[in-house]
Every structure is written in C-alpha cells, then in structure tokens.
C-alpha cells in the first residue's frame, strides 16, 4: 500500500460515517452532502476492493456522470498508488454501456439499431431533431432537444415505482427523431443507454456476463444518472450477485431537464437489501454557510462543520439599480479589488450566473479591468481526446507528471480502435517513434496555440483516425469547436504553456454557470441575478417539481462557499416587447435572497463602501 493510501485511510478512522461506508460489505448507498469527503471514501473503497476483494481476471467497474469526473477519479486512484490493469473499468455510464454491453452483444441479439455502430455528429443530430419537430407538426420555437431526450430517458420501462408525468408532445417528436436517426445510419448517446438497458433487462446471458466479470460496481453521482441506469441497477441487483456501492446526494440533483430526479437514488437507498449511510460531516464550509445552504433548500439535514467550526461566515447583499451589466461592473470594480485587498487569491473567487452568455459578458468586463479569469464551461468538451492533447502540451512543456508512455498508449489505443485492429510490438514501436518525432517537431510552434494544434492535426491525421474509431466518432465536431474557441479572445494570446493548464484556474477568478459550479469550492462565491422571476424563474415558480429543483440548485451554489457569500440583484431590467417597445420592469430580490438576508444581514446599496 502507498503512504498516501495509508494516510487517507487513517483520516477516515476519525469519521464514523466515512468509516462505516468504507467497511460496508453489502449493497450500500452513501448519501453524501457537500464537502463530506465522498470522493475520498469512494476512491479508498475502490483501492480496498482491488487490493483485497477482487482477483483477476474478475474486476471492478467504477461509473461516473461525466468524463471530467472519470478523469478526476482516475487521478485520485493514481495518487493512492493504483497501477492501471485490465481488471478495472473507469469511465462514464455511456462508455460502459458501449464497450461492455451494446458493443459486445448487439450483434448476438440482433438489436434493432443501424450497424456498424456510428455515433451521430452533433450538427447532424440537431438537423434531424429540427426535421423531427417539423414532421411532428411542432411549431414551438422554444422546444429544446433536451426536452425530447428527457422524454426518451423517462420512457424506459422497468420495475421502478417512481412515476414521472409523461410528455406526449416530446414522445411524438422522439419517435420521429428515432426514425430519421436510424434511416441516416446513426445512433446517439441516448440510444446507447436505452438499448443497453433493454439488453440487461431482457437477456439473462448479458447479466451473467457482466456479473462474471464485475462482482462489484461503484457508481458516483447517482442522482444525476436518470432512469435507464436506475433500471439497469435494479435488474442486476434483483437477478445477479453483483454488489453495488453507490454515492450520491438527492439535494444536489439539478439535471431534471435531462431526466435525472432524486427519487431514483432514494428508492434504491430505501430497499431492505441495501445499507444506507449518510455522511454528515462537512470539511469545506463553516457552520453558517452550511446552515444558509439548508435554509434555501427548505430542508434541515443536520450537517456539521468539522474543519472551520470556529469562524463566522460573511454574507453580503448588494443591490444595484439596473440590469445585470450594473452587477457585473460593481463586481469587477468593487468586489474583486476588495476581496484581493483582504488577501483572497483570485482562484478562490467564483462568480455564478444563469447562462453561458452571462459568463461571456463577465469575461469581457474582466478583460477591460485586467482581471485574470477562467471560464468553467467551454464551447468544446474536455473529452478524453482533448485531455490527451492537453497532456501532449504538458509533456512538451516538460511537466514531469506526464509520461510519454501514457501518451503513446492512448494514441495506439485510438488508432487500433481499442485493440480491435491487431498491431505487433514492432508496429507499436514505429507508431510511438513517429508520435515522439512529431511532438518534438511541434515545439517550434509552442508560442501559438492555433499553429501548434494545426500542425499536430495534420501530421498525425486526427480527423481520419477519429472518424474511423467507433468510440470517438463525435470528436471531430468537438475539435472543430476547440479550434473555433482557440481563435477567440480568451485563447488568442495563448501558447501551449497556458493551454496545458486549462483544466483548472491558475491565479484567475472563476466564472461559471450555476449548474457548472457543482463539485467546485471557493473561499468567496458571488451569486448574480438574484431577482425573483430570474432565480427561481417565472416558469419554475408555477411547477412544484421545477421549484424544488431550483431550491436544490441554490443549495448547490451556496454550498460551494467556504466562508464569504455575496448575493447581487438589480432593481430594474429593460425588457424589449415583441413590437420593439422598451419596458423598464421593476424586480424584487429573490426568495433565496430574502431568506438569507433575514437570517444573516442587511442589504448594501449600490453606492455603499
């Protein structure tokens, strides 16, 4: 065992809830609140099972919500001493379904999908969606593809007792979209999940194969994964000997527009054959921040501050006169300088807003005031391939944490289509030598990110290999988005030295949407747009389920804070009517603002110091 593993293990000895989760031998659901150390427990559990509980060729599958989470999980395991072998799967639910279920069994059971498996490019997917809307005679210009996908996921049949209202319009469009998608010879990510679920439910042999290979499944952020995964788990837990270790927080379920609701996690936790453990200690925030987050949630969870119990939180309530632009100017000209003055580092400051366009507007103002910034959400996805490009940049910059061997392994896996194209050891050596040569040559372009990437793209034939690899077929659009963003303001002056650090802020304030802030933490958090009818918005207030999700989103935002929470709102916004007339509309502070202000302080006017 590594010293890091033993050190982490010794820490959880002092937390009875973490210790109970680590030592559990049964099906277990860990309800983990913000800052409760759930990642520590999850990674220690994985290491323990690999070292003592599972022998090759059997293995362990660790499933996450996103590729980012999968990479973070992998990095944490490496820090604990993991030597990556063939007996562990670390990845998203989509990748697990594609590699372990649909990709292996679709031909055997003649699954009704186009073959060979081809993932639809993003642009083509949206084109087919718009055509499906037209065919279904849907004239609603505000009908989003997310609504259709949500209906597809919620429509998965199974044994769960959770009932969600049907969306008949979305189902009709989904039927048309599926016909068009298959006619074009494609599937999408939703197809992968839905068809894999059906295979597990209907084919005992598929379940037996999964059970034989993976005696344990670890699942992170269960509340974000929706009905299909829930039905997969229920099918396996009812019909196999697989044991589950599931981590999640129903209070951080904020992706209802994707079909994810907290009910599935709670249903699993309440089963008589499942041990439920709640992590109650918070190692991030002080008690007033914890209590404030529970206040906006409208639920008392009893979380206790363990590392900052002797300090007081700072809540500030700042009203400006008009528009979000006024809030942004107040933020860059007054709040940021004040926080820096009291020695809060840039990277410990976050500003949270409602949309990507709001993030971009803040970025422009930061540029004008020479404030360094980092935007959490990019136009491109930080996919496995983009992460590999970042690793190439880091290696060129002589980052000792990045090994050429790992870079070479990924490249060989990509061009051999995960080993389906046989390569001799001599052929692999030639590929590695070629890759090494190209990376060394690329150093001559290291001051220009766009030129460096263009050189690699051409010399290594990115487009060709991505197009011919089933697992990376959607990546071409992604790198096109990457190139487009490289040409924009944020990256215009970047060399590869900065690009290799895009995964985390470096002496930069963090600009994020509310949703993208989940999983992050900061000394000071600024929440903009805190007006009633904006947060929660007008439509959320009319639907109890949507309003509960808005409450959870506010809970997530407040709980990102370690000590300083600043809320901002505007008294007036200028609204443009359909006839072009401008209307100056008055707003009041949101219900979340009012609750926190009543408990923790008075509002500051625009002109206050």
N, C-alpha and C positions, 0 to 999 in steps of 0.2 A: 504493500500500500504506500502511496506517496504521502509525504509530510503534509501537503495541502489537504488531502482527503482526511487524514487523521485529525488535523486541526479543525476542519469544518465539522467533523463528527463529534469532537469534544464540545463544540459550541452548542449543538442541539441537545446535549445532555442536560443543559440548564433550562430548556424549554420543554415542559411536559407534553405539550401538544405536538410539537415537531418530533419529539422522541417517539411518541405513540404512533405517529404516521410512519416514521422510518421503520419501526419494529413490526408493523402490521403484516400478517401473513395471509390475510383473507382479501376478498374483493373490498376495495377501500375507496371511498370518496373523501377527499380532503377539501373542505370549504375554507379557502384561503383569502382573507381580506387584504387590503392594500398594505404593503410593507411588512408582510407577515413572514417572509423568508420562504415562500413556496418553491421558488426555483432551487434554493439550497436543498430543501427536502427532496425534491424531485430528482435532482442530479445525484445526491447521495444514495437514494433508493436505487437508481439505475446502476450505479457503480457496485453497490452491495449485491444486487442480483447477478450482475455479470461476473463478479469475483467468486461468489459463493453459492448462488442459487440456480444457475443455468450453465449447463455444459454443452460444448459444441458437439454435433452440428446444430443443436437447438439454439435459439437466440432470443433476443429481446427487441420488441418494436416500440419506439417512442414517437408518438404522433403529436404534431403541433398545429396551430391555426395557420401560421404563415411561414414563409421561407426565412424571414428575419428571425422569428422565434426559433426555428430549427437550427439556424447557424449559431445563435446565442447559446442554445442548449448544447450543441456540439463543442463550442469553445469552452463552456463551463466544464464539460466532461474531460476535455483535454487537460485543463488546469488541475483536475483531480487525479490525473495520471492515466486516462483512458488511452489504450493503444487500439486504434480502429481496426477491427477484424471483420470477418464475414458473418459474425453472429449477432450483429446489431443493425437495426434499421432506424435511422434518424431522419425524419422528414415530415412533410405535410400529409394530411389525410389524402389529398389528391394524388400525391406521388405514391403513397402506399397502395391506394386502390389501383392505380395504373400499373405499377410494377408487380404487385403481389396478387392481384385479383383479376382485373379486366384483361390486362396484357397477357396473362397466362391461361385463362380459362374461357375467354370469349369464343375462340375457335372450337373448343371442345363441345361447348353447349350451344353453338350457333346463335349467339346473342344478336339481336336484331339491330346491328349498327353497321355503318359502312366499313369495309376493310380494303386495304390495310388502314389501321388507325391513323387518322390525321386530325390534329387539333386545328380548329378554325382560327385564322388570324383575326385580331381584334377589329380591324376595319371591316372585314367581311362579315363578322358577327353582327356588327351594328347595321350594316346594309341589309342583312337578312331579317333582322329584327324590325327595321322600318318597313320592309316589304310585308312581313307577317302582320304588322299593325294595319296596313292598307288592306290586305286580304280579309282581315277580320273586321273591317269597316270601323276601326277605331280612329276617331278624329281628334282625340285628346292629345294636343301637342305636348302636354306635360307628363304623359305616361312614360315612365322610365323603364329601361331594360332591367333594372334591379327589381322592380315590382314583378315582372314576368318570371325572373329567376327565383324569386321568393316563392311564388305560387308553385313552381316546379318542385322545389325542395319540400314544401309543406304537403305536397300531394303524394309523397312516398307512403305507401301502405305499410302496415306492420301491427305490432301488438301494443304500442304505447297507448296509454289512456289520455294523453294530452290532446285536447281538441282546439284547433285554431279555425276561426271563421274562414270560409272559402272565398276566393276572389274569382268569380266566374268570368269576368272580362279578361283577367290575366291568364286564366287557364285556357280560354279560347285562343288568345294570341300565342300562348305557349305551344298549343297543338299545331298551329300554322307554322310557327318557327321551326319546330322539330321536323316537319315535313320538308321544309326548304333546306334545313341544315343537312339532313340525310341525302336529299337529292343532289346537293353540291358535293357530297362525298366527305363530309366533315362530322366530327363530334366536338363538344366543348367540355369545359371542366365540370359543369353540372351533369352532363351525360355520364362522365366517368364515375361520379359519386352515385348517381341514381342506379345505373346498371350494375355497379359493383355491389350495391346494397341488395338488389334483387338476386344476384348470384349467391350471395351468402345466405339469404333467406330461403331460397328455393332448392339449392343444391347441397345436400349433406356432404358430398365429397369435397367441395370447396372449403366448407367449415373444417372438415377433418384435416385438410392440408395446412390450413392456417394454424390450427391447434397443434399439429405435429411440429411445425416449425417455430412457433412463438408461444411458449407456455405462459408468458406474461406480456400484457400490453399496458404501456404507460401513456396516458393522454393528458396533455396540458390545455388549459383554457377551454374546458369542455363546454362552457356556457356560450361560446362563440361558434360552435361547430354544427348546430342545427339538427333537424330531424333525421336525415339519412344516416349520419354517424350514430345517432342515438339508437336507431333501429338496428344498425349493424351490431352495436354493443349488446343490445337486448337479445338478438338472435344468437350471438356467440355465448353469452352468459347463460342462456337457457338451454343450449344444446351442446356445449363443449365444456372442457375442464380448464379453459383459459382463465387466468386470474387477471383482474384489472386493478390498476392504481390510477385513479382519476383525480385531477386537480382542477379547481375552478372556483369562481365566485359569482353567484347569481346576481349580486349587487353591481357587478361590472359587465352585465350583459347589455350591450349598446348597439348591437347589429341586427335589430329586428327587421330592418329593411332587406336583410339577406336571409331572413327566415330563422334567425337564431333567437331563441327566447330562453329565459332562465328555468322554465318549467321542466325541461328535459333533465337538467342537472339535478334538480330537486327530486324528480321522480326516481332517478337512479339512486340517489342518496337515501331515499326512504324505503328501499327494498329491504326485506328481512334478511337476505343473504349478503348484504353489503354493510361494512363497518363505516360509520360516518364520524369524521374527526374535524373539528373546527379549530383553525389556528387563530388564536385570539390576541396574540402579542404583536404590536406594531413597532418595527425597528426603523421607521422612516421619519415620522412626524411627531410633534409634541401633542399633548392631550387636547389642547384647544382646537387644533386643526382636525384631529380625529373626531372630536365632538361636533365640530362645524360640518364636517362631511356627512355625518349621520343625521344632522339637522335638516339638510337639504334633501336627503334621501327619504325623510319621514319615517325612518326606522332606527331603533336603538339596538346596536349589535354588541355593545359592551367591549369594544376593542380597547386595549390598554397600551399606552406609550411605555416603551421599555428602555430606550436609549436617550430620550430627550424629555424626560418626565419633569425636570426641574426648571424648565424655561417657559415663558409665555409666548403665545403666538402674537403676530401683528396682523390685524385686519384693517384695511383702508378702503373707504368707499368714496369714489371720485366721480362727481357729476360734471359733465361739460355741457355746453349749450346745444350744439347742433352736430349731427352726422357722426358717423364712425371716423371720418377724417379728423375731426376735432380730438377724438380719443387717441388716435394714432399720434398726432402732433404733441399732445400732452405727454404721451408715453415716451417718445424719443427725446423730447426737450426737457422734461422734468423728472419723470420716474426713473429712467435709466441712469442719468447722471447722479441722482440721489442714491440709488442702490449701489453704484460704483463708489460713491463717497463713503458709504458705510461698509465698504470692503466686501461687497458681494461680487464674486467673479462673474464675468459675462456668461460663462457656460452654466452658471447656477441661476440664471434668469430665464424664464419662459413666458411668452405671451400666447394666449389661447384665443382663437376666434372661430367663427362659424363655418368659413368656407376657404377653399384654396385661393380664390381671388382676393379675399381679405388678407391672406398671408402675403400675396404678391405686393399688395398696396403697402403693407408694413415694411416689406423688404426695400421698396423704393425710398421710403422715408428714412430708413436706417442708412441707406447709401448716402442720402443727402446730408445726414448728420455724422457721417463717418463712423457709424456704429457697426462693428462686425456682427454678422448674423448667419444663422444656419436654418434652412427650411427643412422640416422633418419629412414632408411629403413631396416627392419629385414627380415630374411627368413620366419618368421611367420607373420600373420596378427594380429594386435591388435584388434581382434574381440570382440564382446560383452562377449563371454565366457572367453577369455584371460584377458579382463579388469576385469571381476568378480574374476578371480584368483589373479590379482594384488590387488583388494580390500580385498580379504581374507588375503593376505600377509600384507597389510596395517593395517587391523584390529588387526591381531596378534601382530604387532609392536605398537599397542595402538595409532594409528592415530585417533584422536577424530572426524575428518571429515567423517570417515567411520562408518556407523551404522550397527550393526549386523542385525537389522530388514530389511535393504535393501538387505544385502547378502542373508538372508533367503528367502525373496520374490523372488529373481531371481532364487534360487535353486528350490523352489516349482514350479515356472512357468516352469522351464526346465523339471522337472520330470513329471509334469502333462500335458506336451505338450500344454503350454499356456492355461490351463484350460479345455482342451478337455477331460481329464481324471478327473472325479469328485473326490474331496477329502473333507472329512468332516473337521471341525475345529479341532477335536481331532487328526485326521490323520496328518494334517498340523503341529500341535504341536509336534507330535512324530518326524516328519521329521526335524523340527527346533532343537529339543533337540539332535538328532543324529548328525546333522551338527555341532552344537556347541561343542559337545564332541570331534568330530574328529579334529576340528580346534585347540582346546586346546591341544589335544594329539600331534598334528603336531609341536608344539613349540619345542619339543625335537630335531627336525631336522632343526631348523632355520638357522644354520650356513652353511648348504649345500643345495643349491637351488635344485639340481637334486634329492637328497634324499627326501627333503620336498615334491616336486611335485609328485614323485613316490608314496609316502605314501598316499597323497590325492587321486591320480588317482585310486589306488587300493581300498582304504577304501570307497570311495564314488562312485565307479563304473562309472567313467567318460565315458568310451568307450561305455558301454551299453546304458546309457541314451542319449548320443549324437546321437548314431546310430538310436534310436527309436523316435527322435524328428525331425519332418519334417523341422523345421527351423534351425537345427544345424547339418544336415547330412554331411556337408562338413567340419565339425570342427575336425574330427578325424585326417585327414591329417595335419590340421593346428597345432594341439598339438604335432603331431609327429615331425613337423618342429621345434616347440618350444623346444622340448626335445633335438633335434639334436643341436640346437643353444646353449642351456644351457650347452652342453658338450664341446663347442668350447672355443676359447681363451678369448673372451670378457666376458663370464659369468662363466668361470671356477672357479674363486675365489669369486663368488657372494654368499652371503647369502640372505635370503628373505628381509633383510633390504634394500638392493640395488635394488632387483627385483621390489619391490613395487614402485620404483621411475623411472621405465624405460620410462614412458610417457613423460618425459621432462629432459633436461640436468641439472645436478647439479654440478656446478664448473667444467664443461667439455666443450671443444671445440666441435662444431657440425660439423659432416661430412655428407654431403648429395649429392645426385644426383641433377642435375639442376631441374628436374621435381618435386622431392620430397620437394624442398625448398618452393614451393608455400604455402602461408599462414603464413610463418615464418618471423621474423625480427631480425636484429642484428646490433650492433654498427659498426662492421667491417666484410666485406664479401670479401673472396679471391676466385677469379674465375680462375681455372686452365684449361689447354688445350685450350687456346685461339688462336689457329692457324687456318688460312684459310684451308679449306678442313676437319677440325675437327669440328669447330663450326663457321659458318654452315658447315655441311659435304658436301662431293662431290655430293651426290645424291640430297640433299636439294637445292643446287645451280642450278640444272637442271630443277626444278619444281617450278613454281611461288607460288603455294599454300603451298608447303612444306617450301619454303624460307620465306614466310610471317609468318608461324608458328615458324620457327627458330628465326625470329625477335622478335616475342612475347615472346618466351622463354628467350631470352636475356633481354628483358624488365622486365620480372618477376625476373630474377636473380639480375639485378642492383637495382631494386626497393625493394629488401629485405634489402638494406643497409640504415642505419640511417645517417652515416657520412663518413666512410672510405671504399673505394672500391679499391681493389688491383687486377690487372689483370696479369696473368702469361702465358708465351708461351715459346716454345723451338724452337731453330733454326734448329735442325736436329732430325730425328727419324730413327731408324734402322728398315727396312721393310724386312721381310722374303718372298721371292718369292716362287712360287709353287714347283720349283725344289730344294728348300733348300738354294739357294744363298741369302746372306745378302746384302741389298742395303741401303746405307746411303742417305736418302732423305731429301732435304732441304725444310723447310716450312717458310712461312712468317706470320706475325701477322694477325689475322682475321680482317675482315672489321669492326667489332664492336670495336675492339682494336683501329684501326686507327681513327675511328670517335671520340672516347673519348679522345685519345691521342692528336689529332689535337686541340681539344677544351680545354683540361684540363691539359696537362703536357707533359713532356719528359720521355722517357724510362730510366730505370735504368739497368745497365749491371749486369751480374751475380756477379761481384766482388765489386760492389758499396756498400757503407755503408747505 
